[in-house]
């Protein structure tokens, strides 16, 4: 059967995992989990080198323009599931380098690259599914509770009433932006929006907030304000959950914030123990809030 230009192959009940590896420690954690449980897997990297850790794992490097070669490799490796793991930049495609299979979906892919992150990743995930691979989330590939946090305060410090009010204001902003597929993070202090995440990412957002002139924060001098990260409404959580890590804490501290707020079960925590310890040391609260808390 052919779907969307691809011949759908029969999918075995259980098979190997294709780990599409971007930057950061998440792809390594998933590969190590597969290794420890004896599950077959294959790490796939593209233009960006995921790091030296791949040397200890089955690994191949592919080009976005060579989709045919990629799917043949996944089929030969016995992969039946695929996970997107780690940060990736939008690819710059060279149509002259595309193989026949890539050309068959070239117009579709080029249109996806002009959309927001969720729409783009959702569409790319569909291409893998139409090739017979089951798309899974990073959380499904790791032990329960390892990647996300249940509701409550993580660490020693708690959000004040003012912090909670800022978090609700931040959630209101992100919900309003959801329909246009912009941003998973926002910074609010004293009810005023200091910055919204766009294509540059959370690190750049926090750097911009840190560089604001004091007059822009006269209403709520540092330390004050919160960074909120949460999924967009209706977002496909298999392909692009928001993520925070120790670096997020360091940049939030440098930006003069009081703490970080994440949606419970909706944000990936990378290097969780180090993350919580860094927040405690910096005097920042780390609050895992339910959608009801943020309404």
TIBABA-724122 format. One record per residue (C-alpha): residue number from 1; residue in three letters; z, x, y. Coordinates in steps of 0.1 Angstrom, whole numbers, plus 2048, in hexadecimal, padded with zeros to 3 digits. Layout:
<atoms>
[atom NUM,ALA,[Z,X,Y]] ...
</atoms>
This chain:
<atoms>
[atom 1,UNK,[800,800,800]] [atom 2,UNK,[7F8,80C,823]] [atom 3,UNK,[80F,804,841]] [atom 4,UNK,[809,811,864]] [atom 5,UNK,[7EF,82A,858]] [atom 6,UNK,[805,838,83D]] [atom 7,UNK,[804,833,817]] [atom 8,UNK,[826,827,80D]] [atom 9,UNK,[833,838,7EE]] [atom 10,UNK,[84B,829,7D6]] [atom 11,UNK,[86F,832,7DF]] [atom 12,UNK,[887,83D,7C3]] [atom 13,UNK,[8A9,82E,7C3]] [atom 14,UNK,[8BA,84F,7CB]] [atom 15,UNK,[8AA,86F,7D7]] [atom 16,UNK,[8AC,88C,7EF]] [atom 17,UNK,[8B5,88B,813]] [atom 18,UNK,[89D,898,82E]] [atom 19,UNK,[8B3,8A6,84B]] [atom 20,UNK,[89E,8A7,86B]] [atom 21,UNK,[8B2,8C2,87C]] [atom 22,UNK,[8B6,8C5,8A2]] [atom 23,UNK,[8CF,8DA,8B5]] [atom 24,UNK,[8F5,8D9,8B0]] [atom 25,UNK,[90B,8D9,892]] [atom 26,UNK,[904,8B6,884]] [atom 27,UNK,[8E6,8C0,86E]] [atom 28,UNK,[8FA,8DD,860]] [atom 29,UNK,[917,8C5,857]] [atom 30,UNK,[900,8AE,845]] [atom 31,UNK,[8EF,8CA,832]] [atom 32,UNK,[911,8D8,828]] [atom 33,UNK,[91C,8B5,81C]] [atom 34,UNK,[8FD,8B2,807]] [atom 35,UNK,[903,8D5,7F9]] [atom 36,UNK,[927,8CE,7F0]] [atom 37,UNK,[91F,8AD,7DF]] [atom 38,UNK,[901,8BA,7CC]] [atom 39,UNK,[8E8,8A3,7DD]] [atom 40,UNK,[8C5,8B0,7E1]] [atom 41,UNK,[8B9,8B5,804]] [atom 42,UNK,[8A1,8C7,81B]] [atom 43,UNK,[8A7,8D2,83F]] [atom 44,UNK,[889,8CE,855]] [atom 45,UNK,[887,8DF,877]] [atom 46,UNK,[86B,8DD,891]] [atom 47,UNK,[865,8F3,8AF]] [atom 48,UNK,[88A,8F7,8B6]] [atom 49,UNK,[89D,90F,89F]] [atom 50,UNK,[8BC,8FD,892]] [atom 51,UNK,[8CE,91E,88E]] [atom 52,UNK,[8D5,939,874]] [atom 53,UNK,[8E9,921,85E]] [atom 54,UNK,[8C9,913,84F]] [atom 55,UNK,[8C5,934,83B]] [atom 56,UNK,[8DF,927,822]] [atom 57,UNK,[8CC,906,81D]] [atom 58,UNK,[8AA,8FA,810]] [atom 59,UNK,[896,8FA,831]] [atom 60,UNK,[873,8F7,83E]] [atom 61,UNK,[864,8F9,860]] [atom 62,UNK,[849,8E0,86A]] [atom 63,UNK,[835,8D6,889]] [atom 64,UNK,[834,8B3,897]] [atom 65,UNK,[80E,8B4,896]] [atom 66,UNK,[80E,8BA,870]] [atom 67,UNK,[81D,899,864]] [atom 68,UNK,[808,89A,845]] [atom 69,UNK,[817,8BB,83A]] [atom 70,UNK,[83A,8AF,842]] [atom 71,UNK,[837,890,82D]] [atom 72,UNK,[828,8A3,810]] [atom 73,UNK,[845,8BB,811]] [atom 74,UNK,[85F,89F,811]] [atom 75,UNK,[84D,88F,7F4]] [atom 76,UNK,[84C,8B0,7E0]] [atom 77,UNK,[871,8B5,7E8]] [atom 78,UNK,[87A,892,7DA]] [atom 79,UNK,[887,885,7FB]] [atom 80,UNK,[88C,860,7FD]] [atom 81,UNK,[8A2,85E,81C]] [atom 82,UNK,[8A0,86E,83E]] [atom 83,UNK,[8BA,874,859]] [atom 84,UNK,[8B5,87F,87E]] [atom 85,UNK,[8D1,898,886]] [atom 86,UNK,[8D7,8AC,8A5]] [atom 87,UNK,[8C7,8AD,8C8]] [atom 88,UNK,[8A1,8B0,8CB]] [atom 89,UNK,[88B,8B2,8E9]] [atom 90,UNK,[86D,89C,8EC]] [atom 91,UNK,[850,8AE,8DC]] [atom 92,UNK,[831,8BA,8EF]] [atom 93,UNK,[815,8B1,8D8]] [atom 94,UNK,[7F4,8C3,8D5]] [atom 95,UNK,[7DA,8AA,8C9]] [atom 96,UNK,[7C3,8C6,8BE]] [atom 97,UNK,[7DD,8D2,8A5]] [atom 98,UNK,[7E3,8B0,895]] [atom 99,UNK,[7DB,8AB,870]] [atom 100,UNK,[7CA,88B,864]] [atom 101,UNK,[7EB,879,85E]] [atom 102,UNK,[7F8,881,880]] [atom 103,UNK,[7D7,876,890]] [atom 104,UNK,[7DB,854,87E]] [atom 105,UNK,[7FA,84C,892]] [atom 106,UNK,[7F3,862,8B1]] [atom 107,UNK,[7EF,846,8CA]] [atom 108,UNK,[80E,835,8BD]] [atom 109,UNK,[823,855,8C0]] [atom 110,UNK,[816,85D,8E3]] [atom 111,UNK,[820,83A,8EE]] [atom 112,UNK,[843,83F,8DF]] [atom 113,UNK,[847,860,8F2]] [atom 114,UNK,[843,84C,912]] [atom 115,UNK,[860,835,90A]] [atom 116,UNK,[886,838,90C]] [atom 117,UNK,[898,84C,8F1]] [atom 118,UNK,[8A3,82E,8DC]] [atom 119,UNK,[880,81F,8DB]] [atom 120,UNK,[870,841,8D4]] [atom 121,UNK,[888,84A,8B8]] [atom 122,UNK,[887,827,8A9]] [atom 123,UNK,[861,82A,8A8]] [atom 124,UNK,[861,84C,898]] [atom 125,UNK,[87A,840,87F]] [atom 126,UNK,[862,823,876]] [atom 127,UNK,[847,83D,86F]] [atom 128,UNK,[85D,84E,855]] [atom 129,UNK,[867,82D,846]] [atom 130,UNK,[842,823,843]] [atom 131,UNK,[83D,843,830]] [atom 132,UNK,[856,837,816]] [atom 133,UNK,[876,848,822]] [atom 134,UNK,[896,835,829]] [atom 135,UNK,[8A4,83D,84C]] [atom 136,UNK,[8CA,843,84B]] [atom 137,UNK,[8E4,84C,866]] [atom 138,UNK,[8F6,86D,868]] [atom 139,UNK,[917,85A,862]] [atom 140,UNK,[909,84D,840]] [atom 141,UNK,[904,871,835]] [atom 142,UNK,[928,87D,83C]] [atom 143,UNK,[94A,871,82F]] [atom 144,UNK,[957,852,840]] [atom 145,UNK,[969,858,860]] [atom 146,UNK,[95C,87C,864]] [atom 147,UNK,[943,875,87F]] [atom 148,UNK,[94F,857,893]] [atom 149,UNK,[972,84C,89E]] [atom 150,UNK,[984,82B,89A]] [atom 151,UNK,[994,81A,8B8]] [atom 152,UNK,[9B1,82B,8C9]] [atom 153,UNK,[9BC,849,8DC]] [atom 154,UNK,[9B2,86B,8CE]] [atom 155,UNK,[9C9,887,8D9]] [atom 156,UNK,[9E7,889,8EF]] [atom 157,UNK,[9DC,879,90F]] [atom 158,UNK,[9D6,854,916]] [atom 159,UNK,[9BF,842,92F]] [atom 160,UNK,[9D1,832,94D]] [atom 161,UNK,[9CA,80F,959]] [atom 162,UNK,[9B3,81E,973]] [atom 163,UNK,[9A0,832,959]] [atom 164,UNK,[99C,812,944]] [atom 165,UNK,[98E,800,962]] [atom 166,UNK,[976,81C,968]] [atom 167,UNK,[96B,81A,943]] [atom 168,UNK,[964,7F5,946]] [atom 169,UNK,[94F,7FB,965]] [atom 170,UNK,[93C,817,953]] [atom 171,UNK,[936,800,935]] [atom 172,UNK,[928,7E5,94D]] [atom 173,UNK,[910,7FE,95B]] [atom 174,UNK,[904,80A,939]] [atom 175,UNK,[8FF,7E7,92C]] [atom 176,UNK,[8EA,7DF,94B]] [atom 177,UNK,[8D4,7FD,944]] [atom 178,UNK,[8D1,7F6,91E]] [atom 179,UNK,[8B3,7DF,921]] [atom 180,UNK,[89E,7FA,932]] [atom 181,UNK,[8A9,815,918]] [atom 182,UNK,[8BA,82D,931]] [atom 183,UNK,[8D8,842,929]] [atom 184,UNK,[8F6,841,912]] [atom 185,UNK,[90F,850,92B]] [atom 186,UNK,[91C,84A,94E]] [atom 187,UNK,[937,858,964]] [atom 188,UNK,[94D,841,979]] [atom 189,UNK,[96A,84A,98F]] [atom 190,UNK,[97E,831,9A4]] [atom 191,UNK,[964,816,99B]] [atom 192,UNK,[947,82B,9A9]] [atom 193,UNK,[92B,837,993]] [atom 194,UNK,[928,85D,997]] [atom 195,UNK,[90B,862,97F]] [atom 196,UNK,[8F6,853,964]] [atom 197,UNK,[8E7,866,946]] [atom 198,UNK,[8C2,866,944]] [atom 199,UNK,[8AA,87D,931]] [atom 200,UNK,[8BD,89C,93B]] [atom 201,UNK,[8DB,894,925]] [atom 202,UNK,[901,892,928]] [atom 203,UNK,[907,8B7,92F]] [atom 204,UNK,[8F0,8B5,94E]] [atom 205,UNK,[900,895,959]] [atom 206,UNK,[922,8A5,959]] [atom 207,UNK,[915,8C4,96B]] [atom 208,UNK,[906,8AE,986]] [atom 209,UNK,[928,89C,98A]] [atom 210,UNK,[93A,8BD,98C]] [atom 211,UNK,[922,8C8,9A8]] [atom 212,UNK,[928,8A9,9BE]] [atom 213,UNK,[935,8B2,9E1]] [atom 214,UNK,[959,8A8,9E6]] [atom 215,UNK,[94F,88D,9FF]] [atom 216,UNK,[93E,87A,9E2]] [atom 217,UNK,[95F,878,9D0]] [atom 218,UNK,[976,872,9EE]] [atom 219,UNK,[97D,84F,9E1]] [atom 220,UNK,[98A,85E,9C0]] [atom 221,UNK,[991,883,9C1]] [atom 222,UNK,[992,898,9A1]] [atom 223,UNK,[9A2,895,989]] [atom 224,UNK,[996,871,985]] [atom 225,UNK,[97A,85D,975]] [atom 226,UNK,[96D,85A,952]] [atom 227,UNK,[94E,862,93E]] [atom 228,UNK,[944,845,928]] [atom 229,UNK,[92C,84A,90A]] [atom 230,UNK,[921,82C,8F6]] [atom 231,UNK,[902,820,8E4]] [atom 232,UNK,[8E9,80B,8F7]] [atom 233,UNK,[8E9,7E6,8EF]] [atom 234,UNK,[8D4,7E0,8D0]] [atom 235,UNK,[8CF,805,8CA]] [atom 236,UNK,[8C4,810,8A7]] [atom 237,UNK,[8E3,824,89E]] [atom 238,UNK,[8D2,836,881]] [atom 239,UNK,[8BE,84C,898]] [atom 240,UNK,[8D1,853,8B8]] [atom 241,UNK,[8F6,84E,8BA]] [atom 242,UNK,[906,85D,8D9]] [atom 243,UNK,[918,87E,8D3]] [atom 244,UNK,[935,891,8E2]] [atom 245,UNK,[943,8B3,8D9]] [atom 246,UNK,[95A,8CE,8E7]] [atom 247,UNK,[940,8D7,901]] [atom 248,UNK,[941,8B4,90E]] [atom 249,UNK,[966,8B7,914]] [atom 250,UNK,[962,8D8,926]] [atom 251,UNK,[948,8CA,93D]] [atom 252,UNK,[95C,8AA,944]] [atom 253,UNK,[979,8C0,94E]] [atom 254,UNK,[963,8D5,965]] [atom 255,UNK,[957,8B4,974]] [atom 256,UNK,[97B,8AB,97D]] [atom 257,UNK,[97D,88C,967]] [atom 258,UNK,[99C,87D,958]] [atom 259,UNK,[98D,877,935]] [atom 260,UNK,[972,86B,91E]] [atom 261,UNK,[96C,849,910]] [atom 262,UNK,[957,842,8F1]] [atom 263,UNK,[94F,822,8DF]] [atom 264,UNK,[962,820,8BE]] [atom 265,UNK,[94C,826,8A0]] [atom 266,UNK,[92F,82A,8B8]] [atom 267,UNK,[930,84F,8C2]] [atom 268,UNK,[92D,86F,8AE]] [atom 269,UNK,[949,888,8B2]] [atom 270,UNK,[93D,8AB,8AA]] [atom 271,UNK,[958,8C4,8A0]] [atom 272,UNK,[972,8A9,8A4]] [atom 273,UNK,[992,8BE,8A0]] [atom 274,UNK,[985,8D7,8BA]] [atom 275,UNK,[97A,8BB,8D0]] [atom 276,UNK,[99C,8AA,8D0]] [atom 277,UNK,[9AF,8CB,8D5]] [atom 278,UNK,[998,8D3,8F3]] [atom 279,UNK,[9A0,8B2,903]] [atom 280,UNK,[9C5,8B6,8FE]] [atom 281,UNK,[9C4,8D9,90D]] [atom 282,UNK,[9B0,8CE,92B]] [atom 283,UNK,[9C7,8B0,931]] [atom 284,UNK,[9AB,897,92B]] [atom 285,UNK,[9AF,877,918]] [atom 286,UNK,[997,86D,8FC]] [atom 287,UNK,[996,848,8F7]] [atom 288,UNK,[982,837,8DB]] [atom 289,UNK,[97E,814,8E9]] [atom 290,UNK,[972,7F4,8D9]] [atom 291,UNK,[957,7DF,8EA]] [atom 292,UNK,[973,7C6,8F3]] [atom 293,UNK,[986,7E2,904]] [atom 294,UNK,[967,7E9,919]] [atom 295,UNK,[960,7C5,923]] 
</atoms>
